Amino acid sequence: MRQSVSGRNAGLLWYQAGYSLVELLVVTTLAAILSMVAIPSMIEMINSQRSIALASAFLSSLNLARAEAIKRNGRTVLCKSIDGLTCADTGGWEQGWIVFHDVDNDAALDLGEQVIERHGGAADGLSLSGNTPVANYVSFSASGSAKLVSGAFQAGTFTLCPLSSSLSDVRQVVLSSTGRARSRKGVAADCP
């Protein structure tokens, strides 16, 4: 049964649902403030993860090259490469690298030498450089030790630096003369 309302109380049954302009402005302002706080932290976290991922990929390639040298009982090289087909003498390691079996021990990829791994360039905003002994290549002998083409031992440090944002994401990969590589956190002063 339906009741009929008449008179003064009739207007009380009808009301409008929704938000007032003041309520919308308050919510919008709060959302903007939270975004301003959260977005820089999110960007910093993403940049940090990119640095960690590149350092891990590079460390993995060093370990692969060493393991392949031992497995193949022959020289294996990791070198900078822009195109994945030749070794580069210029630029940084962030442009990419290749791992190959170096039959003639010249630290250059020649016809007939097998490429074991290709790694493309890093995302923009990262720089990966090696100090003088490891600036262009790392060569592992059959025993797993790192040796220059001349036969001298090879050891060095690779430094991964973000080109922008904070320098708190500096990473280093340290190669010992025995061929063992390890990763560590660096400081801003390590960047060239």
N, C-alpha and C positions, 0 to 999 in steps of 0.2 A: 504494500500500500504506500502510496506516495503522499507525503505531506506537503502542503502548500504553505509557503511562508509569505506573509504579506506585511506591509507596514515598515516600521523603522528597522527591523532586524533583517530585512531581505538583503541589504548590502553586505552584511557580515559573512554571508556564505560564499561570496565571490572574492577571490584574491588572486593576485598575479604571482607566478613563480618565476625566479630568475635572480640575477645578481645586479647590484647597483653599480654605477660607474666607479664609485670609490672602492668597492670591493675588487673590481677588475683591475684598477690601477695598483692597488696594494699587492695583489698576486703577481701582476706583471713585473713590478719593481723587485719583488723578492726573487722571482725567477731570473731576472737580469743580474742581480747581485750574485746569486749562486753560480750562474754561468761564468761570470767574470772570475770567480774564485776557482771553479773546477776546470775550466778549459786550459789555462796555463799548466796546471798540474797534470792534466791528461796528455798534453803535448810533450811535456818533459818526460813523462813515463814512456811514451811511444819512442821518443828519441833515445832514451836509455836502452830500451829493448832492442832497437835497431843496432846500437853499438855493440851490445852483448851478442846479438845474433851474428854480426859480421866477424867479431873476434872469435867466436866459436867455430864458424865455418872455416876461417883461416887456420885455426889450430887443428881442426879436423883434417884439412888438406895436408898440413905438415905431417901429421901422424900417418896419413895414408901414404904419402910419398916415402916416408921412412919404412913403413911396413912392406911396401912393394919392393923397395931396394933389397931388403932382407929376403923376401920371398923369391924374387927373381935372381938373387945372387949377382946383382949388377947395379950399376949407377942409375938413380932415379932423380929427376930434377923437378922442382916447383919454380916456375918463373912468372913474371908479370906478363900479361897478354891482353891486348885490346880486342883482338878478333878471335881469340881461341885457337888460332892456327900458327902463330909465331910468337916468339918471346920479344918483349919490348925492353928497350934500354932507357926510355924516358917515361916520365909520369910516375904516379904512385901505384901501389898495389890495389887501390880501390877501383882501378879500371878493369880488374879481373885477373885471373891467373889460370895456368894449366899445370897439370902434373903429367910427366911423360917419362918413358924408359929411355935413358940417354946412352945408347950403345957406344958412341964414339967419345964420350966424356968431354964434350965441348960446351955444355950448358945451353945449347941451342937446338931447337926442334928441327931435325933434318928429315928428308924423305925416308920413309921406311921405319921411322921410330914411332912407337905406339903411344898415343895419347891415352892416359888412364882416366883423367878427370878434367873437365872444363868448368870454370866458375865464372859467371858473368860479373859485370861491374856492380858496384855497391850503389845503394840509393844516394841521391844527391844529398850533400850536406855532411858527408863523412870523408875523412882523409886517412889513408893507411900508408905509412912510410916505414922503410927499414933503414937502420943506420948503415954505414959504409960496407961492412962485410956481407950484408944481406939486402943491399939496396935493389938488386936486380934479379937475383936467383938464390935458391938454396939447393945444394946438391948433396944427396945421401949416397954413401958407399954401400957395398954389399954387407958390411958389418953393422950398418945402421947409423954410423957416425956422420956428421955433417962435414963435408970437405969442399974447399974451393977447387976449381979446375986445376990449379997448380999443385994440388995435393995437400996444401996447408989446411989446418983445421978451420972450420967456419962456425962462428958463433955470433949472435947479434940480438938486437931488440927491434921488434916491430911496434910502432905506436899508432894507435887508432884515435883520431881526434875529431870531435864534431866541429864543423866549420862555423856553425852558428849556435845559438842558445848557450847554455852553461857549459863550462869545461869540466863539469863534475862527472861527465860520462867518458873520460879518457880511459882507455884500456891498453894494455901492453901484452904482447906475446913474446916471451923470452926463449931463445933457442940456445942450448948449451952445445959445446963442441962434441959431446957424446951423441948428439942428435935428438935429445929429449927436449920437448917444448912444453911450456906451461904458460898459463894466462894469469895476469894479475891486474889489479886496478891501478891506474896511473894517476898523476896529478897534472894540473894545468901547465906546470913548468916543463913537463916532458914533451909538450907539443912544440914542433918547430915553428 
